[in-house]
């Protein structure tokens, strides 16, 4: 992350992000307040079929929100 300096870092799954942070506190999908090496952080729901917490529409909405952010960063 320090070498390539991305504008945004996406974590697939709330558990992955909590593990990265080293915290068990609740996490919401979407942009986070914390930056990593100056990059925005976006947490996505895990698209695994075993993830029953998010509907297909909720997941699609999150992935599209990240896609919009990445398109703006690349423009």
Biopython code that builds the backbone (N, CA, C, O; Angstrom):
import numpy as np
from Bio.PDB.StructureBuilder import StructureBuilder

atoms = [
    (1, "UNK", "N", (0.825, -1.186, 0.000)),
    (1, "UNK", "CA", (0.000, 0.000, 0.000)),
    (1, "UNK", "C", (0.872, 1.253, 0.000)),
    (1, "UNK", "O", (0.538, 2.251, -0.640)),
    (2, "UNK", "N", (1.975, 1.195, 0.712)),
    (2, "UNK", "CA", (2.838, 2.374, 0.722)),
    (2, "UNK", "C", (3.566, 2.537, -0.606)),
    (2, "UNK", "O", (3.884, 3.657, -1.005)),
    (3, "UNK", "N", (3.831, 1.442, -1.288)),
    (3, "UNK", "CA", (4.543, 1.519, -2.566)),
    (3, "UNK", "C", (3.653, 2.042, -3.694)),
    (3, "UNK", "O", (4.064, 2.924, -4.449)),
    (4, "UNK", "N", (2.441, 1.505, -3.812)),
    (4, "UNK", "CA", (1.571, 1.844, -4.935)),
    (4, "UNK", "C", (0.627, 3.012, -4.646)),
    (4, "UNK", "O", (0.075, 3.594, -5.580)),
    (5, "UNK", "N", (0.429, 3.365, -3.379)),
    (5, "UNK", "CA", (-0.386, 4.508, -2.978)),
    (5, "UNK", "C", (-1.782, 4.511, -3.614)),
    (5, "UNK", "O", (-2.135, 5.468, -4.303)),
    (6, "UNK", "N", (-2.579, 3.465, -3.396)),
    (6, "UNK", "CA", (-3.924, 3.458, -3.982)),
    (6, "UNK", "C", (-4.787, 4.564, -3.364)),
    (6, "UNK", "O", (-4.560, 4.988, -2.231)),
    (7, "UNK", "N", (-5.767, 5.014, -4.123)),
    (7, "UNK", "CA", (-6.695, 6.031, -3.623)),
    (7, "UNK", "C", (-7.705, 5.411, -2.671)),
    (7, "UNK", "O", (-8.229, 6.078, -1.779)),
    (8, "UNK", "N", (-7.970, 4.125, -2.873)),
    (8, "UNK", "CA", (-8.989, 3.445, -2.078)),
    (8, "UNK", "C", (-8.596, 1.985, -1.898)),
    (8, "UNK", "O", (-8.076, 1.349, -2.815)),
    (9, "UNK", "N", (-8.850, 1.470, -0.709)),
    (9, "UNK", "CA", (-8.578, 0.067, -0.404)),
    (9, "UNK", "C", (-9.900, -0.582, -0.037)),
    (9, "UNK", "O", (-10.620, -0.083, 0.828)),
    (10, "UNK", "N", (-10.224, -1.690, -0.689)),
    (10, "UNK", "CA", (-11.471, -2.390, -0.410)),
    (10, "UNK", "C", (-11.214, -3.686, 0.337)),
    (10, "UNK", "O", (-10.345, -4.471, -0.044)),
    (11, "UNK", "N", (-11.960, -3.903, 1.385)),
    (11, "UNK", "CA", (-11.923, -5.160, 2.132)),
    (11, "UNK", "C", (-13.192, -5.932, 1.805)),
    (11, "UNK", "O", (-14.295, -5.395, 1.912)),
    (12, "UNK", "N", (-13.042, -7.175, 1.412)),
    (12, "UNK", "CA", (-14.197, -8.023, 1.117)),
    (12, "UNK", "C", (-14.505, -8.815, 2.379)),
    (12, "UNK", "O", (-13.846, -9.804, 2.697)),
    (13, "UNK", "N", (-15.516, -8.352, 3.078)),
    (13, "UNK", "CA", (-15.941, -9.010, 4.302)),
    (13, "UNK", "C", (-15.633, -8.186, 5.540)),
    (13, "UNK", "O", (-14.531, -7.661, 5.698)),
    (14, "UNK", "N", (-16.607, -8.082, 6.400)),
    (14, "UNK", "CA", (-16.447, -7.347, 7.647)),
    (14, "UNK", "C", (-15.423, -8.013, 8.550)),
    (14, "UNK", "O", (-14.661, -7.336, 9.240)),
    (15, "UNK", "N", (-15.405, -9.340, 8.545)),
    (15, "UNK", "CA", (-14.458, -10.067, 9.378)),
    (15, "UNK", "C", (-13.029, -9.785, 8.948)),
    (15, "UNK", "O", (-12.151, -9.618, 9.794)),
    (16, "UNK", "N", (-12.785, -9.731, 7.647)),
    (16, "UNK", "CA", (-11.427, -9.434, 7.150)),
    (16, "UNK", "C", (-10.973, -8.064, 7.629)),
    (16, "UNK", "O", (-9.823, -7.899, 8.034)),
    (17, "UNK", "N", (-11.857, -7.088, 7.589)),
    (17, "UNK", "CA", (-11.495, -5.742, 8.027)),
    (17, "UNK", "C", (-11.269, -5.702, 9.536)),
    (17, "UNK", "O", (-10.321, -5.070, 10.004)),
    (18, "UNK", "N", (-12.131, -6.370, 10.297)),
    (18, "UNK", "CA", (-11.939, -6.409, 11.756)),
    (18, "UNK", "C", (-10.609, -7.057, 12.106)),
    (18, "UNK", "O", (-9.904, -6.585, 12.999)),
    (19, "UNK", "N", (-10.261, -8.128, 11.417)),
    (19, "UNK", "CA", (-8.977, -8.792, 11.667)),
    (19, "UNK", "C", (-7.814, -7.863, 11.328)),
    (19, "UNK", "O", (-6.834, -7.804, 12.070)),
    (20, "UNK", "N", (-7.913, -7.143, 10.221)),
    (20, "UNK", "CA", (-6.859, -6.210, 9.838)),
    (20, "UNK", "C", (-6.678, -5.145, 10.922)),
    (20, "UNK", "O", (-5.553, -4.800, 11.286)),
    (21, "UNK", "N", (-7.790, -4.635, 11.427)),
    (21, "UNK", "CA", (-7.750, -3.618, 12.475)),
    (21, "UNK", "C", (-7.321, -4.184, 13.811)),
    (21, "UNK", "O", (-6.840, -3.455, 14.679)),
    (22, "UNK", "N", (-7.495, -5.486, 13.975)),
    (22, "UNK", "CA", (-7.191, -6.101, 15.264)),
    (22, "UNK", "C", (-8.232, -5.769, 16.314)),
    (22, "UNK", "O", (-7.922, -5.646, 17.499)),
    (23, "UNK", "N", (-9.463, -5.627, 15.870)),
    (23, "UNK", "CA", (-10.545, -5.236, 16.762)),
    (23, "UNK", "C", (-11.778, -6.080, 16.478)),
    (23, "UNK", "O", (-12.043, -6.444, 15.332)),
    (24, "UNK", "N", (-12.517, -6.383, 17.511)),
    (24, "UNK", "CA", (-13.769, -7.126, 17.353)),
    (24, "UNK", "C", (-14.972, -6.192, 17.386)),
    (24, "UNK", "O", (-16.111, -6.657, 17.365)),
    (25, "UNK", "N", (-14.739, -4.892, 17.437)),
    (25, "UNK", "CA", (-15.854, -3.947, 17.501)),
    (25, "UNK", "C", (-16.663, -4.001, 16.206)),
    (25, "UNK", "O", (-16.137, -4.365, 15.154)),
    (26, "UNK", "N", (-17.932, -3.643, 16.287)),
    (26, "UNK", "CA", (-18.805, -3.719, 15.111)),
    (26, "UNK", "C", (-18.298, -2.849, 13.953)),
    (26, "UNK", "O", (-17.714, -1.785, 14.159)),
    (27, "UNK", "N", (-18.537, -3.331, 12.745)),
    (27, "UNK", "CA", (-18.143, -2.635, 11.526)),
    (27, "UNK", "C", (-19.349, -2.590, 10.610)),
    (27, "UNK", "O", (-20.092, -3.566, 10.510)),
    (28, "UNK", "N", (-19.547, -1.478, 9.949)),
    (28, "UNK", "CA", (-20.597, -1.339, 8.954)),
    (28, "UNK", "C", (-19.965, -1.360, 7.564)),
    (28, "UNK", "O", (-18.822, -0.935, 7.393)),
    (29, "UNK", "N", (-20.693, -1.845, 6.591)),
    (29, "UNK", "CA", (-20.210, -1.780, 5.218)),
    (29, "UNK", "C", (-20.163, -0.326, 4.769)),
    (29, "UNK", "O", (-20.890, 0.524, 5.282)),
    (30, "UNK", "N", (-19.299, -0.061, 3.809)),
    (30, "UNK", "CA", (-19.176, 1.284, 3.273)),
    (30, "UNK", "C", (-17.849, 1.903, 3.641)),
    (30, "UNK", "O", (-16.939, 1.220, 4.113)),
    (31, "UNK", "N", (-17.742, 3.220, 3.420)),
    (31, "UNK", "CA", (-16.512, 3.934, 3.722)),
    (31, "UNK", "C", (-16.310, 4.012, 5.223)),
    (31, "UNK", "O", (-17.263, 4.173, 5.986)),
    (32, "UNK", "N", (-15.062, 3.898, 5.635)),
    (32, "UNK", "CA", (-14.692, 3.943, 7.036)),
    (32, "UNK", "C", (-14.022, 5.277, 7.342)),
    (32, "UNK", "O", (-13.513, 5.944, 6.441)),
    (33, "UNK", "N", (-14.023, 5.660, 8.601)),
    (33, "UNK", "CA", (-13.345, 6.896, 8.999)),
    (33, "UNK", "C", (-11.832, 6.738, 8.920)),
    (33, "UNK", "O", (-11.117, 7.689, 8.602)),
    (34, "UNK", "N", (-11.353, 5.545, 9.208)),
    (34, "UNK", "CA", (-9.916, 5.287, 9.216)),
    (34, "UNK", "C", (-9.358, 5.282, 7.792)),
    (34, "UNK", "O", (-9.943, 4.673, 6.897)),
    (35, "UNK", "N", (-8.235, 5.956, 7.587)),
    (35, "UNK", "CA", (-7.491, 5.869, 6.335)),
    (35, "UNK", "C", (-6.340, 4.900, 6.544)),
    (35, "UNK", "O", (-5.864, 4.726, 7.666)),
    (36, "UNK", "N", (-5.899, 4.277, 5.477)),
    (36, "UNK", "CA", (-4.721, 3.418, 5.525)),
    (36, "UNK", "C", (-3.703, 3.998, 4.564)),
    (36, "UNK", "O", (-3.920, 4.016, 3.352)),
    (37, "UNK", "N", (-2.586, 4.473, 5.109)),
    (37, "UNK", "CA", (-1.538, 5.092, 4.286)),
    (37, "UNK", "C", (-2.120, 6.165, 3.369)),
    (37, "UNK", "O", (-1.694, 6.302, 2.222)),
    (38, "UNK", "N", (-3.098, 6.930, 3.875)),
    (38, "UNK", "CA", (-3.712, 8.010, 3.112)),
    (38, "UNK", "C", (-4.824, 7.584, 2.168)),
    (38, "UNK", "O", (-5.433, 8.429, 1.512)),
    (39, "UNK", "N", (-5.097, 6.297, 2.089)),
    (39, "UNK", "CA", (-6.135, 5.783, 1.181)),
    (39, "UNK", "C", (-7.464, 5.633, 1.916)),
    (39, "UNK", "O", (-7.502, 5.245, 3.084)),
    (40, "UNK", "N", (-8.555, 5.948, 1.212)),
    (40, "UNK", "CA", (-9.878, 5.675, 1.753)),
    (40, "UNK", "C", (-10.032, 4.171, 1.937)),
    (40, "UNK", "O", (-9.410, 3.382, 1.226)),
    (41, "UNK", "N", (-10.863, 3.784, 2.892)),
    (41, "UNK", "CA", (-11.113, 2.365, 3.164)),
    (41, "UNK", "C", (-12.596, 2.102, 2.969)),
    (41, "UNK", "O", (-13.448, 2.802, 3.517)),
    (42, "UNK", "N", (-12.888, 1.076, 2.174)),
    (42, "UNK", "CA", (-14.265, 0.703, 1.897)),
    (42, "UNK", "C", (-14.432, -0.770, 2.249)),
    (42, "UNK", "O", (-13.665, -1.612, 1.783)),
    (43, "UNK", "N", (-15.428, -1.081, 3.065)),
    (43, "UNK", "CA", (-15.690, -2.457, 3.470)),
    (43, "UNK", "C", (-16.927, -2.954, 2.733)),
    (43, "UNK", "O", (-17.988, -2.330, 2.769)),
    (44, "UNK", "N", (-16.766, -4.083, 2.069)),
    (44, "UNK", "CA", (-17.839, -4.702, 1.283)),
    (44, "UNK", "C", (-18.357, -5.942, 1.991)),
    (44, "UNK", "O", (-17.607, -6.601, 2.712)),
    (45, "UNK", "N", (-19.623, -6.267, 1.799)),
    (45, "UNK", "CA", (-20.109, -7.545, 2.322)),
    (45, "UNK", "C", (-19.474, -8.684, 1.528)),
    (45, "UNK", "O", (-19.235, -8.558, 0.327)),
    (46, "UNK", "N", (-19.213, -9.766, 2.192)),
    (46, "UNK", "CA", (-18.642, -10.933, 1.524)),
    (46, "UNK", "C", (-19.707, -11.551, 0.618)),
    (46, "UNK", "O", (-20.815, -11.827, 1.077)),
    (47, "UNK", "N", (-19.389, -11.773, -0.668)),
    (47, "UNK", "CA", (-20.394, -12.313, -1.590)),
    (47, "UNK", "C", (-20.593, -13.825, -1.485)),
    (47, "UNK", "O", (-21.313, -14.411, -2.293)),
    (48, "UNK", "N", (-19.975, -14.445, -0.517)),
    (48, "UNK", "CA", (-20.116, -15.890, -0.343)),
    (48, "UNK", "C", (-21.584, -16.272, -0.193)),
    (48, "UNK", "O", (-22.367, -15.547, 0.422)),
    (49, "UNK", "N", (-21.940, -17.398, -0.752)),
    (49, "UNK", "CA", (-23.307, -17.910, -0.612)),
    (49, "UNK", "C", (-23.659, -18.222, 0.829)),
    (49, "UNK", "O", (-24.836, -18.335, 1.173)),
    (50, "UNK", "N", (-22.648, -18.361, 1.673)),
    (50, "UNK", "CA", (-22.891, -18.646, 3.093)),
    (50, "UNK", "C", (-23.215, -17.380, 3.878)),
    (50, "UNK", "O", (-23.578, -17.459, 5.051)),
    (51, "UNK", "N", (-23.089, -16.219, 3.250)),
    (51, "UNK", "CA", (-23.355, -14.955, 3.921)),
    (51, "UNK", "C", (-24.832, -14.621, 3.784)),
    (51, "UNK", "O", (-25.260, -14.105, 2.751)),
    (52, "UNK", "N", (-25.595, -14.905, 4.797)),
    (52, "UNK", "CA", (-27.041, -14.676, 4.755)),
    (52, "UNK", "C", (-27.430, -13.321, 5.326)),
    (52, "UNK", "O", (-28.617, -13.001, 5.396)),
    (53, "UNK", "N", (-26.448, -12.516, 5.737)),
    (53, "UNK", "CA", (-26.743, -11.237, 6.381)),
    (53, "UNK", "C", (-27.147, -10.149, 5.381)),
    (53, "UNK", "O", (-27.825, -9.191, 5.753)),
    (54, "UNK", "N", (-26.739, -10.290, 4.127)),
    (54, "UNK", "CA", (-26.996, -9.255, 3.132)),
    (54, "UNK", "C", (-27.726, -9.849, 1.934)),
    (54, "UNK", "O", (-27.367, -10.918, 1.440)),
    (55, "UNK", "N", (-28.738, -9.153, 1.481)),
    (55, "UNK", "CA", (-29.447, -9.597, 0.285)),
    (55, "UNK", "C", (-28.589, -9.301, -0.941)),
    (55, "UNK", "O", (-27.619, -8.546, -0.869)),
    (56, "UNK", "N", (-28.951, -9.892, -2.038)),
    (56, "UNK", "CA", (-28.244, -9.633, -3.293)),
    (56, "UNK", "C", (-28.262, -8.140, -3.607)),
    (56, "UNK", "O", (-27.246, -7.581, -4.019)),
    (57, "UNK", "N", (-29.404, -7.495, -3.417)),
    (57, "UNK", "CA", (-29.526, -6.061, -3.712)),
    (57, "UNK", "C", (-28.635, -5.225, -2.804)),
    (57, "UNK", "O", (-28.031, -4.254, -3.260)),
    (58, "UNK", "N", (-28.542, -5.585, -1.523)),
    (58, "UNK", "CA", (-27.650, -4.867, -0.605)),
    (58, "UNK", "C", (-26.196, -5.009, -1.050)),
    (58, "UNK", "O", (-25.440, -4.037, -1.048)),
    (59, "UNK", "N", (-25.816, -6.218, -1.430)),
    (59, "UNK", "CA", (-24.440, -6.446, -1.882)),
    (59, "UNK", "C", (-24.154, -5.661, -3.159)),
    (59, "UNK", "O", (-23.113, -5.017, -3.286)),
    (60, "UNK", "N", (-25.080, -5.723, -4.091)),
    (60, "UNK", "CA", (-24.903, -5.019, -5.351)),
    (60, "UNK", "C", (-24.766, -3.516, -5.122)),
    (60, "UNK", "O", (-23.946, -2.859, -5.764)),
    (61, "UNK", "N", (-25.558, -2.983, -4.221)),
    (61, "UNK", "CA", (-25.493, -1.557, -3.897)),
    (61, "UNK", "C", (-24.099, -1.195, -3.354)),
    (61, "UNK", "O", (-23.538, -0.170, -3.741)),
    (62, "UNK", "N", (-23.551, -2.007, -2.483)),
    (62, "UNK", "CA", (-22.218, -1.749, -1.927)),
    (62, "UNK", "C", (-21.134, -1.826, -2.988)),
    (62, "UNK", "O", (-20.266, -0.955, -3.052)),
    (63, "UNK", "N", (-21.171, -2.844, -3.811)),
    (63, "UNK", "CA", (-20.155, -2.996, -4.858)),
    (63, "UNK", "C", (-20.242, -1.848, -5.869)),
    (63, "UNK", "O", (-19.218, -1.368, -6.355)),
    (64, "UNK", "N", (-21.445, -1.416, -6.178)),
    (64, "UNK", "CA", (-21.599, -0.295, -7.119)),
    (64, "UNK", "C", (-21.103, 1.013, -6.509)),
    (64, "UNK", "O", (-20.520, 1.841, -7.208)),
    (65, "UNK", "N", (-21.327, 1.202, -5.232)),
    (65, "UNK", "CA", (-20.826, 2.406, -4.571)),
    (65, "UNK", "C", (-19.298, 2.455, -4.648)),
    (65, "UNK", "O", (-18.726, 3.507, -4.931)),
    (66, "UNK", "N", (-18.642, 1.332, -4.401)),
    (66, "UNK", "CA", (-17.184, 1.281, -4.520)),
    (66, "UNK", "C", (-16.758, 1.532, -5.965)),
    (66, "UNK", "O", (-15.791, 2.255, -6.201)),
    (67, "UNK", "N", (-17.457, 0.954, -6.927)),
    (67, "UNK", "CA", (-17.112, 1.151, -8.343)),
    (67, "UNK", "C", (-17.195, 2.633, -8.721)),
    (67, "UNK", "O", (-16.333, 3.138, -9.440)),
    (68, "UNK", "N", (-18.228, 3.330, -8.241)),
    (68, "UNK", "CA", (-18.345, 4.770, -8.519)),
    (68, "UNK", "C", (-17.151, 5.530, -7.947)),
    (68, "UNK", "O", (-16.611, 6.424, -8.598)),
    (69, "UNK", "N", (-16.747, 5.181, -6.749)),
    (69, "UNK", "CA", (-15.606, 5.855, -6.111)),
    (69, "UNK", "C", (-14.319, 5.605, -6.897)),
    (69, "UNK", "O", (-13.514, 6.517, -7.085)),
    (70, "UNK", "N", (-14.135, 4.398, -7.343)),
    (70, "UNK", "CA", (-12.918, 4.074, -8.099)),
    (70, "UNK", "C", (-12.904, 4.776, -9.444)),
    (70, "UNK", "O", (-11.853, 5.236, -9.891)),
    (71, "UNK", "N", (-14.053, 4.865, -10.095)),
    (71, "UNK", "CA", (-14.106, 5.589, -11.380)),
    (71, "UNK", "C", (-13.752, 7.051, -11.182)),
    (71, "UNK", "O", (-13.028, 7.624, -11.996)),
    (72, "UNK", "N", (-14.246, 7.667, -10.118)),
    (72, "UNK", "CA", (-13.913, 9.070, -9.844)),
    (72, "UNK", "C", (-12.411, 9.223, -9.568)),
    (72, "UNK", "O", (-11.800, 10.198, -10.008)),
    (73, "UNK", "N", (-11.825, 8.285, -8.858)),
    (73, "UNK", "CA", (-10.402, 8.354, -8.518)),
    (73, "UNK", "C", (-9.534, 8.215, -9.756)),
    (73, "UNK", "O", (-8.446, 8.786, -9.819)),
    (74, "UNK", "N", (-10.003, 7.463, -10.740)),
    (74, "UNK", "CA", (-9.219, 7.211, -11.947)),
    (74, "UNK", "C", (-9.446, 8.289, -13.024)),
    (74, "UNK", "O", (-8.701, 8.348, -14.002)),
    (75, "UNK", "N", (-10.446, 9.118, -12.851)),
    (75, "UNK", "CA", (-10.779, 10.133, -13.858)),
    (75, "UNK", "C", (-9.795, 11.285, -13.850)),
    (75, "UNK", "O", (-9.935, 12.221, -14.637)),
]
sb = StructureBuilder()
sb.init_structure("model")
sb.init_model(0)
sb.init_chain("A")
sb.init_seg("    ")
for serial, (resi, resn, name, xyz) in enumerate(atoms, 1):
    if name == "N":
        sb.init_residue(resn, " ", resi, " ")
    sb.init_atom(name, np.array(xyz, "f"), 0.0, 1.0, " ", f" {name:<3s}", serial, name[0])
structure = sb.get_structure()
